[in-house]
Amino acid sequence: MSTIAAALAATPSPSPTSTVPDVDVTPGVAGFIAIAVVAIVTILLVIDMTRRIRRTRYRAEIRERLEAEANGTAEDADGVATDEPARRAAEDGRADVGDDTERG
């Protein structure tokens, strides 16, 4: 049994030789152009996706501000809710907190 295993291990199996030249196997100019187009399209899609995500985030922030103003409270730069009419009255030195129609 060891002689059969030694005989099989010693006999090299023939490797297939290629009949096609290596030049014909490469993708060439058409493959380069195809990959370049895929890369450019991918970059453009990433840029467009970034713009859309940013636009959605800004719209959500503006919607939150408008809802806060409609409820009578607003947030300052730190995100802390403040009473907007009272803050405006304190800045102006007025006592009429809720009425902005009578200035003068």
FILO-381663 format. One record per atom (N, C-alpha, C): residue number from 1; residue in one letter; atom name; x, y, z. Coordinates in steps of 0.05 Angstrom, whole numbers, plus 5000, padded with zeros to 4 digits. Example, Ala and Ser with C-alpha at 12.3 -4.5 7.8 and 13.67 -1.06 7.14 Angstrom:
BEGIN
[1 'a' 'N' [5264 4886 5156]]
[1 'a' 'CA' [5246 4910 5156]]
[1 'a' 'C' [5264 4934 5156]]
[2 's' 'N' [5257 4955 5142]]
[2 's' 'CA' [5273 4979 5143]]
[2 's' 'C' [5258 5001 5157]]
# end
This chain:
BEGIN
[1 'm' 'N' [5016 4976 5000]]
[1 'm' 'CA' [5000 5000 5000]]
[1 'm' 'C' [5017 5025 5000]]
[2 's' 'N' [5040 5024 5013]]
[2 's' 'CA' [5057 5047 5014]]
[2 's' 'C' [5071 5051 4987]]
[3 't' 'N' [5074 5030 4972]]
[3 't' 'CA' [5086 5033 4945]]
[3 't' 'C' [5067 5046 4926]]
[4 'i' 'N' [5041 5041 4929]]
[4 'i' 'CA' [5021 5054 4912]]
[4 'i' 'C' [5019 5083 4919]]
[5 'a' 'N' [5019 5090 4944]]
[5 'a' 'CA' [5017 5118 4952]]
[5 'a' 'C' [5042 5133 4943]]
[6 'a' 'N' [5065 5120 4945]]
[6 'a' 'CA' [5090 5133 4937]]
[6 'a' 'C' [5090 5137 4907]]
[7 'a' 'N' [5079 5118 4892]]
[7 'a' 'CA' [5078 5120 4863]]
[7 'a' 'C' [5059 5142 4854]]
[8 'l' 'N' [5036 5144 4868]]
[8 'l' 'CA' [5017 5166 4861]]
[8 'l' 'C' [5028 5193 4868]]
[9 'a' 'N' [5042 5195 4890]]
[9 'a' 'CA' [5053 5221 4898]]
[9 'a' 'C' [5076 5229 4880]]
[10 'a' 'N' [5091 5210 4870]]
[10 'a' 'CA' [5114 5216 4853]]
[10 'a' 'C' [5106 5223 4824]]
[11 't' 'N' [5083 5215 4816]]
[11 't' 'CA' [5074 5221 4788]]
[11 't' 'C' [5060 5248 4787]]
[12 'p' 'N' [5072 5266 4773]]
[12 'p' 'CA' [5059 5292 4771]]
[12 'p' 'C' [5035 5291 4753]]
[13 's' 'N' [5014 5305 4761]]
[13 's' 'CA' [4991 5306 4744]]
[13 's' 'C' [4996 5328 4723]]
[14 'p' 'N' [4989 5324 4699]]
[14 'p' 'CA' [4994 5344 4679]]
[14 'p' 'C' [4977 5369 4683]]
[15 's' 'N' [4989 5392 4681]]
[15 's' 'CA' [4973 5416 4684]]
[15 's' 'C' [4965 5425 4656]]
[16 'p' 'N' [4940 5434 4654]]
[16 'p' 'CA' [4931 5442 4627]]
[16 'p' 'C' [4946 5467 4617]]
[17 't' 'N' [4954 5466 4593]]
[17 't' 'CA' [4968 5489 4581]]
[17 't' 'C' [4947 5506 4567]]
[18 's' 'N' [4951 5532 4569]]
[18 's' 'CA' [4932 5551 4557]]
[18 's' 'C' [4939 5554 4527]]
[19 't' 'N' [4919 5552 4511]]
[19 't' 'CA' [4923 5557 4482]]
[19 't' 'C' [4916 5585 4474]]
[20 'v' 'N' [4904 5601 4493]]
[20 'v' 'CA' [4897 5628 4487]]
[20 'v' 'C' [4919 5647 4498]]
[21 'p' 'N' [4928 5665 4483]]
[21 'p' 'CA' [4949 5684 4493]]
[21 'p' 'C' [4938 5701 4516]]
[22 'd' 'N' [4955 5709 4534]]
[22 'd' 'CA' [4947 5726 4557]]
[22 'd' 'C' [4936 5753 4548]]
[23 'v' 'N' [4943 5763 4526]]
[23 'v' 'CA' [4934 5789 4516]]
[23 'v' 'C' [4904 5788 4511]]
[24 'd' 'N' [4894 5765 4501]]
[24 'd' 'CA' [4866 5762 4495]]
[24 'd' 'C' [4849 5758 4520]]
[25 'v' 'N' [4861 5752 4543]]
[25 'v' 'CA' [4845 5747 4567]]
[25 'v' 'C' [4841 5773 4583]]
[26 't' 'N' [4857 5793 4580]]
[26 't' 'CA' [4854 5818 4595]]
[26 't' 'C' [4830 5833 4586]]
[27 'p' 'N' [4818 5850 4604]]
[27 'p' 'CA' [4794 5864 4596]]
[27 'p' 'C' [4799 5886 4575]]
[28 'g' 'N' [4823 5897 4574]]
[28 'g' 'CA' [4830 5916 4554]]
[28 'g' 'C' [4817 5943 4559]]
[29 'v' 'N' [4814 5958 4537]]
[29 'v' 'CA' [4803 5986 4539]]
[29 'v' 'C' [4774 5985 4546]]
[30 'a' 'N' [4759 5966 4535]]
[30 'a' 'CA' [4730 5965 4541]]
[30 'a' 'C' [4725 5960 4571]]
[31 'g' 'N' [4741 5942 4583]]
[31 'g' 'CA' [4738 5937 4612]]
[31 'g' 'C' [4746 5961 4628]]
[32 'f' 'N' [4767 5975 4620]]
[32 'f' 'CA' [4774 6000 4635]]
[32 'f' 'C' [4752 6021 4633]]
[33 'i' 'N' [4741 6024 4610]]
[33 'i' 'CA' [4720 6044 4607]]
[33 'i' 'C' [4695 6036 4623]]
[34 'a' 'N' [4688 6011 4623]]
[34 'a' 'CA' [4665 6002 4639]]
[34 'a' 'C' [4670 6006 4669]]
[35 'i' 'N' [4693 6000 4679]]
[35 'i' 'CA' [4699 6004 4708]]
[35 'i' 'C' [4700 6034 4714]]
[36 'a' 'N' [4711 6051 4696]]
[36 'a' 'CA' [4711 6080 4700]]
[36 'a' 'C' [4683 6091 4702]]
[37 'v' 'N' [4665 6082 4684]]
[37 'v' 'CA' [4638 6091 4684]]
[37 'v' 'C' [4624 6083 4710]]
[38 'v' 'N' [4628 6058 4719]]
[38 'v' 'CA' [4616 6049 4745]]
[38 'v' 'C' [4626 6066 4768]]
[39 'a' 'N' [4652 6073 4768]]
[39 'a' 'CA' [4664 6089 4789]]
[39 'a' 'C' [4652 6117 4789]]
[40 'i' 'N' [4650 6129 4766]]
[40 'i' 'CA' [4639 6156 4764]]
[40 'i' 'C' [4610 6157 4773]]
[41 'v' 'N' [4594 6138 4764]]
[41 'v' 'CA' [4566 6137 4772]]
[41 'v' 'C' [4563 6133 4802]]
[42 't' 'N' [4581 6116 4814]]
[42 't' 'CA' [4580 6112 4843]]
[42 't' 'C' [4586 6137 4858]]
[43 'i' 'N' [4606 6152 4849]]
[43 'i' 'CA' [4613 6177 4862]]
[43 'i' 'C' [4590 6197 4860]]
[44 'l' 'N' [4578 6199 4837]]
[44 'l' 'CA' [4555 6218 4834]]
[44 'l' 'C' [4531 6209 4851]]
[45 'l' 'N' [4527 6184 4854]]
[45 'l' 'CA' [4505 6174 4871]]
[45 'l' 'C' [4510 6181 4901]]
[46 'v' 'N' [4535 6178 4909]]
[46 'v' 'CA' [4542 6184 4937]]
[46 'v' 'C' [4539 6214 4942]]
[47 'i' 'N' [4547 6231 4924]]
[47 'i' 'CA' [4543 6260 4927]]
[47 'i' 'C' [4514 6267 4928]]
[48 'd' 'N' [4497 6255 4911]]
[48 'd' 'CA' [4469 6260 4911]]
[48 'd' 'C' [4456 6251 4937]]
[49 'm' 'N' [4464 6227 4946]]
[49 'm' 'CA' [4453 6216 4971]]
[49 'm' 'C' [4460 6234 4995]]
[50 't' 'N' [4484 6245 4995]]
[50 't' 'CA' [4493 6263 5017]]
[50 't' 'C' [4476 6288 5017]]
[51 'r' 'N' [4471 6299 4993]]
[51 'r' 'CA' [4455 6323 4991]]
[51 'r' 'C' [4426 6318 5001]]
[52 'r' 'N' [4415 6295 4993]]
[52 'r' 'CA' [4387 6289 5002]]
[52 'r' 'C' [4385 6285 5032]]
[53 'i' 'N' [4405 6271 5043]]
[53 'i' 'CA' [4404 6267 5072]]
[53 'i' 'C' [4407 6293 5087]]
[54 'r' 'N' [4425 6310 5078]]
[54 'r' 'CA' [4429 6336 5090]]
[54 'r' 'C' [4404 6353 5088]]
[55 'r' 'N' [4391 6353 5065]]
[55 'r' 'CA' [4367 6368 5061]]
[55 'r' 'C' [4344 6358 5079]]
[56 't' 'N' [4342 6332 5082]]
[56 't' 'CA' [4322 6321 5100]]
[56 't' 'C' [4327 6329 5129]]
[57 'r' 'N' [4352 6329 5137]]
[57 'r' 'CA' [4359 6336 5165]]
[57 'r' 'C' [4352 6366 5170]]
[58 'y' 'N' [4359 6383 5150]]
[58 'y' 'CA' [4352 6412 5153]]
[58 'y' 'C' [4322 6416 5154]]
[59 'r' 'N' [4307 6402 5137]]
[59 'r' 'CA' [4278 6405 5138]]
[59 'r' 'C' [4266 6396 5165]]
[60 'a' 'N' [4277 6375 5176]]
[60 'a' 'CA' [4267 6366 5202]]
[60 'a' 'C' [4273 6386 5224]]
[61 'e' 'N' [4297 6398 5223]]
[61 'e' 'CA' [4304 6419 5243]]
[61 'e' 'C' [4285 6443 5240]]
[62 'i' 'N' [4280 6452 5215]]
[62 'i' 'CA' [4262 6475 5211]]
[62 'i' 'C' [4234 6468 5220]]
[63 'r' 'N' [4225 6443 5214]]
[63 'r' 'CA' [4198 6435 5223]]
[63 'r' 'C' [4196 6436 5253]]
[64 'e' 'N' [4217 6427 5267]]
[64 'e' 'CA' [4217 6427 5296]]
[64 'e' 'C' [4216 6456 5307]]
[65 'r' 'N' [4231 6474 5294]]
[65 'r' 'CA' [4231 6502 5302]]
[65 'r' 'C' [4203 6514 5298]]
[66 'l' 'N' [4191 6509 5275]]
[66 'l' 'CA' [4164 6520 5270]]
[66 'l' 'C' [4143 6509 5290]]
[67 'e' 'N' [4145 6483 5296]]
[67 'e' 'CA' [4127 6472 5315]]
[67 'e' 'C' [4131 6483 5343]]
[68 'a' 'N' [4156 6488 5350]]
[68 'a' 'CA' [4162 6500 5376]]
[68 'a' 'C' [4152 6529 5377]]
[69 'e' 'N' [4155 6544 5356]]
[69 'e' 'CA' [4144 6571 5355]]
[69 'e' 'C' [4114 6571 5356]]
[70 'a' 'N' [4101 6551 5343]]
[70 'a' 'CA' [4072 6550 5343]]
[70 'a' 'C' [4062 6543 5371]]
[71 'n' 'N' [4077 6527 5386]]
[71 'n' 'CA' [4070 6521 5414]]
[71 'n' 'C' [4076 6543 5434]]
[72 'g' 'N' [4090 6563 5425]]
[72 'g' 'CA' [4097 6585 5443]]
[72 'g' 'C' [4124 6583 5456]]
[73 't' 'N' [4138 6562 5450]]
[73 't' 'CA' [4165 6560 5461]]
[73 't' 'C' [4184 6558 5438]]
[74 'a' 'N' [4209 6566 5443]]
[74 'a' 'CA' [4230 6563 5422]]
[74 'a' 'C' [4255 6553 5436]]
[75 'e' 'N' [4273 6542 5420]]
[75 'e' 'CA' [4298 6532 5431]]
[75 'e' 'C' [4320 6551 5424]]
[76 'd' 'N' [4338 6555 5443]]
[76 'd' 'CA' [4361 6571 5437]]
[76 'd' 'C' [4382 6554 5423]]
[77 'a' 'N' [4406 6564 5419]]
[77 'a' 'CA' [4427 6550 5404]]
[77 'a' 'C' [4435 6524 5417]]
[78 'd' 'N' [4432 6522 5444]]
[78 'd' 'CA' [4440 6498 5458]]
[78 'd' 'C' [4418 6477 5458]]
[79 'g' 'N' [4394 6483 5447]]
[79 'g' 'CA' [4373 6464 5446]]
[79 'g' 'C' [4355 6465 5471]]
[80 'v' 'N' [4359 6485 5488]]
[80 'v' 'CA' [4343 6488 5512]]
[80 'v' 'C' [4318 6505 5506]]
[81 'a' 'N' [4295 6495 5514]]
[81 'a' 'CA' [4270 6508 5508]]
[81 'a' 'C' [4268 6534 5525]]
[82 't' 'N' [4261 6555 5511]]
[82 't' 'CA' [4257 6581 5525]]
[82 't' 'C' [4229 6592 5518]]
[83 'd' 'N' [4220 6611 5534]]
[83 'd' 'CA' [4195 6624 5528]]
[83 'd' 'C' [4201 6648 5511]]
[84 'e' 'N' [4196 6646 5485]]
[84 'e' 'CA' [4204 6666 5466]]
[84 'e' 'C' [4192 6693 5471]]
[85 'p' 'N' [4165 6696 5475]]
[85 'p' 'CA' [4155 6723 5480]]
[85 'p' 'C' [4166 6736 5505]]
[86 'a' 'N' [4170 6721 5526]]
[86 'a' 'CA' [4181 6732 5551]]
[86 'a' 'C' [4210 6740 5547]]
[87 'r' 'N' [4225 6725 5531]]
[87 'r' 'CA' [4253 6732 5526]]
[87 'r' 'C' [4254 6757 5509]]
[88 'r' 'N' [4237 6759 5489]]
[88 'r' 'CA' [4236 6783 5472]]
[88 'r' 'C' [4228 6808 5489]]
[89 'a' 'N' [4209 6804 5507]]
[89 'a' 'CA' [4201 6827 5523]]
[89 'a' 'C' [4223 6835 5542]]
[90 'a' 'N' [4238 6817 5553]]
[90 'a' 'CA' [4260 6824 5570]]
[90 'a' 'C' [4282 6839 5555]]
[91 'e' 'N' [4286 6831 5530]]
[91 'e' 'CA' [4307 6845 5514]]
[91 'e' 'C' [4298 6873 5507]]
[92 'd' 'N' [4272 6876 5501]]
[92 'd' 'CA' [4261 6903 5493]]
[92 'd' 'C' [4255 6920 5517]]
[93 'g' 'N' [4254 6909 5541]]
[93 'g' 'CA' [4247 6924 5565]]
[93 'g' 'C' [4218 6930 5567]]
[94 'r' 'N' [4201 6914 5555]]
[94 'r' 'CA' [4172 6919 5555]]
[94 'r' 'C' [4159 6901 5576]]
[95 'a' 'N' [4136 6909 5584]]
[95 'a' 'CA' [4120 6893 5603]]
[95 'a' 'C' [4099 6877 5589]]
[96 'd' 'N' [4090 6886 5566]]
[96 'd' 'CA' [4069 6871 5551]]
[96 'd' 'C' [4082 6847 5537]]
[97 'v' 'N' [4080 6824 5550]]
[97 'v' 'CA' [4095 6800 5541]]
[97 'v' 'C' [4084 6789 5515]]
[98 'g' 'N' [4059 6784 5513]]
[98 'g' 'CA' [4048 6770 5490]]
[98 'g' 'C' [4040 6787 5467]]
[99 'd' 'N' [4039 6813 5469]]
[99 'd' 'CA' [4027 6830 5448]]
[99 'd' 'C' [4050 6843 5433]]
[100 'd' 'N' [4055 6835 5408]]
[100 'd' 'CA' [4075 6847 5392]]
[100 'd' 'C' [4063 6867 5372]]
[101 't' 'N' [4037 6871 5372]]
[101 't' 'CA' [4024 6888 5353]]
[101 't' 'C' [4027 6918 5360]]
[102 'e' 'N' [4029 6924 5385]]
[102 'e' 'CA' [4030 6952 5394]]
[102 'e' 'C' [4059 6960 5402]]
[103 'r' 'N' [4074 6967 5382]]
[103 'r' 'CA' [4101 6976 5388]]
[103 'r' 'C' [4101 7006 5385]]
[104 'g' 'N' [4114 7019 5404]]
[104 'g' 'CA' [4115 7047 5399]]
[104 'g' 'C' [4119 7064 5422]]
# end
